[in-house]
């Protein structure tokens, strides 16, 4: 079974600050660093580092050579990444002294997908293969519909949430991976129990993976519900924590692991990632995950 990822590729401009800025506030940054990122790139790198053979489908601008290099050196197949005129996507990220962040996103080339490009990518994959998708690219409803018509398994991370997600038929999704904020934005419920109840009733055929920050993560599939806690670590930067979790969880699923095993591996991987700076560079290898002790 193959997995390919229709996803964004960004440059992350990361500013270290004492605290996240308030509206109208001006604050000096103690450091500025540039990293390769984007939810798509991060999740592809996480999949590859977790042992999956992954193809990335996306677009970069004229400045995108470093993004291509980051994919290639981490074992991500780049044959479906196209270079187009203009700028690649980028983010402006504030990271405070406690490792928390906020992110401003510019889509750039990530918002230039055409349906011809989407169809071209799908021609290289078969029924039963898995497609991963996030909401940092355009035409996500068309991408989901096309994957479903082809008989593929669909993993969807509806982040960042906006009106485009509301156009998608989530009944067609095999795995929906989201955090509690996205869970609230879709369901209208703020409590995790009510969020999970909403998805169980509204999308009964979709497996839900709900991440809850310090409260760990929950997997729900029909009548099956499994919880897993977090590991105690010193948080440096949470930027790629969710993407690391997604990549390692899906890789474990592709390897035939149980949901319990997949949650454990993904939780360990994301715990390691938050102890490091940057997005893609913070993602650990599977060997690190399997041999790190959290005692």
C-alpha positions as CSV (number, residue, x, y, z in Angstrom):
1,X,0.0,0.0,0.0
2,X,1.3,3.4,-1.0
3,X,0.8,6.7,0.8
4,X,0.9,10.1,-0.9
5,X,0.4,13.5,0.7
6,X,-1.3,16.4,-1.1
7,X,0.3,19.1,1.0
8,X,1.9,22.5,1.6
9,X,5.6,23.3,1.5
10,X,6.5,26.5,3.4
11,X,9.4,28.5,4.7
12,X,8.9,29.2,8.4
13,X,10.2,32.5,9.7
14,X,10.4,31.9,13.4
15,X,10.8,34.8,15.9
16,X,11.7,34.1,19.6
17,X,9.7,36.4,21.9
18,X,9.1,36.8,25.6
19,X,5.4,36.4,25.1
20,X,2.9,36.2,22.2
21,X,2.1,39.8,21.0
22,X,-1.2,41.4,22.0
23,X,-3.2,43.5,19.4
24,X,-1.4,46.9,18.9
25,X,1.7,45.8,20.8
26,X,5.3,46.1,19.6
27,X,7.9,43.8,21.0
28,X,11.6,43.1,20.1
29,X,12.5,39.6,19.1
30,X,15.6,38.0,20.7
31,X,16.2,35.7,17.7
32,X,15.0,35.1,14.1
33,X,15.5,31.7,12.4
34,X,14.3,30.2,9.1
35,X,13.2,26.6,8.8
36,X,11.5,24.4,6.2
37,X,8.0,23.5,7.1
38,X,4.4,23.6,6.1
39,X,1.9,21.1,7.5
40,X,2.3,19.0,4.3
41,X,6.1,18.9,4.3
42,X,6.2,18.3,8.0
43,X,3.8,15.4,7.8
44,X,5.6,13.9,4.8
45,X,8.9,14.1,6.6
46,X,7.3,12.5,9.7
47,X,5.9,9.7,7.6
48,X,9.3,9.0,6.0
49,X,11.2,9.2,9.3
50,X,8.6,6.8,10.8
51,X,9.4,4.2,8.1
52,X,6.7,4.8,5.5
53,X,7.4,5.1,1.7
54,X,5.8,8.5,1.0
55,X,5.2,10.6,-2.1
56,X,4.6,14.3,-1.7
57,X,2.4,16.1,-4.2
58,X,2.6,19.9,-4.1
59,X,3.9,23.1,-5.6
60,X,6.8,25.4,-4.8
61,X,7.8,28.8,-6.2
62,X,11.0,30.0,-7.8
63,X,12.6,30.0,-4.3
64,X,11.6,26.4,-3.5
65,X,14.9,24.5,-4.0
66,X,15.6,24.3,-0.3
67,X,12.2,22.8,0.3
68,X,12.8,20.2,-2.4
69,X,16.2,19.4,-0.8
70,X,14.6,19.0,2.7
71,X,12.1,16.5,1.3
72,X,14.8,14.6,-0.6
73,X,17.3,14.3,2.2
74,X,14.6,12.9,4.5
75,X,13.5,10.2,2.1
76,X,10.3,11.8,0.7
77,X,9.7,11.1,-3.0
78,X,9.5,14.5,-4.8
79,X,8.4,13.4,-8.3
80,X,5.0,15.0,-7.9
81,X,6.2,18.4,-6.6
82,X,6.1,21.0,-9.3
83,X,8.0,24.4,-9.5
84,X,5.9,27.3,-10.7
85,X,6.6,31.1,-11.1
86,X,6.2,33.2,-7.9
87,X,6.8,32.7,-4.2
88,X,6.5,29.6,-2.2
89,X,4.2,29.6,0.8
90,X,5.6,30.9,4.1
91,X,4.7,31.5,7.7
92,X,5.6,34.0,10.3
93,X,5.8,32.3,13.7
94,X,6.1,33.7,17.2
95,X,7.5,31.3,19.8
96,X,7.4,32.4,23.4
97,X,9.7,31.5,26.3
98,X,7.4,28.6,27.2
99,X,7.5,27.1,23.7
100,X,4.0,28.1,22.7
101,X,3.5,29.6,19.3
102,X,1.1,31.5,17.0
103,X,1.3,31.3,13.2
104,X,0.5,33.7,10.3
105,X,0.3,31.8,7.0
106,X,0.8,33.0,3.4
107,X,-0.3,30.4,0.9
108,X,1.8,31.3,-2.1
109,X,2.3,28.4,-4.5
110,X,0.4,26.1,-2.2
111,X,-2.8,27.8,-3.3
112,X,-2.1,27.2,-7.1
113,X,-3.2,23.6,-7.5
114,X,-5.2,23.0,-10.7
115,X,-7.6,20.1,-11.2
116,X,-5.4,18.8,-14.1
117,X,-2.5,18.6,-11.6
118,X,-4.6,16.8,-9.1
119,X,-5.8,14.3,-11.7
120,X,-2.2,13.7,-12.9
121,X,-1.1,12.8,-9.3
122,X,-4.0,10.4,-8.8
123,X,-3.2,8.6,-12.0
124,X,-0.1,7.2,-10.3
125,X,-1.9,5.5,-7.4
126,X,-4.4,2.7,-7.0
127,X,-7.5,1.7,-5.1
128,X,-6.5,0.8,-1.5
129,X,-3.6,3.3,-1.4
130,X,-3.8,6.0,1.2
131,X,-4.0,9.8,0.6
132,X,-3.1,12.3,3.3
133,X,-4.4,15.9,3.0
134,X,-4.4,19.1,5.1
135,X,-6.1,22.5,4.6
136,X,-3.1,24.5,3.5
137,X,-3.8,23.9,-0.2
138,X,-6.8,24.7,-2.5
139,X,-9.5,22.5,-3.9
140,X,-9.5,20.1,-0.9
141,X,-13.2,19.1,-1.5
142,X,-12.3,18.0,-5.1
143,X,-9.2,16.2,-3.9
144,X,-11.2,14.2,-1.3
145,X,-14.0,13.4,-3.8
146,X,-11.5,12.2,-6.4
147,X,-9.7,10.0,-3.8
148,X,-13.0,8.5,-2.7
149,X,-14.1,7.8,-6.2
150,X,-10.9,6.0,-6.8
151,X,-11.4,3.8,-3.7
152,X,-8.5,5.1,-1.7
153,X,-8.2,5.4,2.1
154,X,-8.3,9.1,3.0
155,X,-6.6,10.7,6.0
156,X,-7.5,14.3,6.6
157,X,-6.1,16.9,9.0
158,X,-8.6,19.8,8.7
159,X,-6.0,22.4,9.7
160,X,-6.1,25.4,9.6
161,X,-9.9,25.3,9.8
162,X,-11.9,27.6,7.4
163,X,-14.9,27.6,5.2
164,X,-13.2,25.2,2.7
165,X,-13.5,22.4,5.3
166,X,-17.3,22.8,5.5
167,X,-17.5,22.0,1.7
168,X,-15.9,18.6,2.3
169,X,-17.9,15.4,2.8
170,X,-16.2,14.0,5.9
171,X,-18.2,10.8,5.5
172,X,-15.7,9.9,2.8
173,X,-12.7,10.2,5.2
174,X,-11.2,7.1,6.7
175,X,-9.1,8.9,9.4
176,X,-9.8,12.4,10.6
177,X,-6.9,13.8,12.7
178,X,-7.6,17.0,14.5
179,X,-7.0,18.9,17.7
180,X,-9.6,20.1,20.2
181,X,-9.9,23.6,18.6
182,X,-10.6,22.1,15.2
183,X,-13.0,19.6,16.9
184,X,-14.9,22.6,18.3
185,X,-14.9,24.5,15.0
186,X,-16.5,21.5,13.2
187,X,-18.8,20.2,16.0
188,X,-19.7,23.4,17.9
189,X,-18.8,21.5,21.1
190,X,-16.0,22.5,23.4
191,X,-15.7,19.5,25.7
192,X,-13.8,16.5,24.3
193,X,-16.6,14.1,25.3
194,X,-19.2,16.1,23.4
195,X,-16.8,16.5,20.4
196,X,-16.3,12.7,20.2
197,X,-20.1,12.1,20.6
198,X,-20.8,14.5,17.7
199,X,-18.3,12.7,15.4
200,X,-19.6,9.3,16.4
201,X,-23.2,10.3,15.5
202,X,-22.5,12.4,12.5
203,X,-19.6,10.5,10.8
204,X,-20.0,6.9,12.2
205,X,-17.7,5.3,9.5
206,X,-14.8,7.8,10.1
207,X,-12.1,7.0,12.7
208,X,-11.3,10.0,14.8
209,X,-7.9,10.9,16.3
210,X,-8.4,13.8,18.7
211,X,-5.3,15.4,20.2
212,X,-5.9,17.2,23.5
213,X,-2.6,18.9,24.3
214,X,-1.5,18.1,27.9
215,X,-4.4,15.6,28.2
216,X,-3.0,13.4,25.5
217,X,-4.9,11.9,22.6
218,X,-8.0,9.8,21.9
219,X,-8.7,7.3,19.1
220,X,-12.4,6.6,18.3
221,X,-13.7,4.1,15.8
222,X,-17.3,3.0,16.1
223,X,-17.6,1.6,19.6
224,X,-13.9,1.5,20.2
225,X,-12.3,4.3,22.1
226,X,-8.6,4.4,23.3
227,X,-6.8,7.1,25.2
228,X,-3.1,7.8,25.6
229,X,-1.4,10.4,27.8
230,X,1.6,12.6,27.1
231,X,5.2,12.1,28.2
232,X,6.9,14.6,30.5
233,X,9.4,16.7,28.6
234,X,10.8,20.3,28.6
235,X,8.9,22.1,25.8
236,X,11.0,24.2,23.5
237,X,8.8,24.6,20.4
238,X,5.4,23.1,19.7
239,X,5.3,24.1,16.0
240,X,5.5,20.6,14.5
241,X,4.0,18.5,17.3
242,X,0.7,17.8,15.6
243,X,2.3,17.1,12.3
244,X,4.8,14.7,13.9
245,X,1.9,12.9,15.6
246,X,0.0,12.6,12.4
247,X,2.9,11.2,10.4
248,X,3.9,8.6,13.0
249,X,0.3,7.5,13.7
250,X,-0.4,6.9,10.0
251,X,2.9,5.2,9.4
252,X,2.1,2.8,12.3
253,X,-1.3,2.1,10.8
254,X,0.2,1.4,7.4
255,X,2.6,-1.1,9.1
256,X,-0.4,-2.9,10.6
257,X,0.0,-1.7,14.2
258,X,-3.1,-1.6,16.4
259,X,-4.6,1.8,17.3
260,X,-3.1,1.4,20.8
261,X,0.3,0.9,19.4
262,X,-0.1,3.7,16.9
263,X,-1.1,6.2,19.6
264,X,1.8,5.2,21.7
265,X,4.4,5.7,18.9
266,X,2.8,9.0,17.8
267,X,2.7,10.3,21.3
268,X,6.4,9.5,21.9
269,X,7.4,11.1,18.6
270,X,5.5,14.3,19.2
271,X,6.9,14.5,22.7
272,X,10.5,14.4,21.3
273,X,9.6,16.9,18.6
274,X,8.6,19.6,21.1
275,X,12.0,19.5,22.8
276,X,13.6,20.9,19.6
277,X,13.4,24.1,17.6
278,X,11.9,24.3,14.2
279,X,9.3,22.3,12.3
280,X,10.7,19.6,10.0
281,X,14.1,19.6,11.7
282,X,12.5,18.8,15.0
283,X,11.0,15.5,13.8
284,X,12.7,12.4,15.3
285,X,13.5,9.2,13.5
286,X,11.7,5.9,14.4
287,X,14.8,4.6,16.0
288,X,15.0,7.6,18.3
289,X,11.3,7.1,19.2
290,X,11.8,3.4,20.0
291,X,14.9,3.9,22.1
292,X,14.1,7.1,24.0
293,X,13.2,6.6,27.7
294,X,10.8,9.1,29.3
295,X,11.4,8.1,32.9
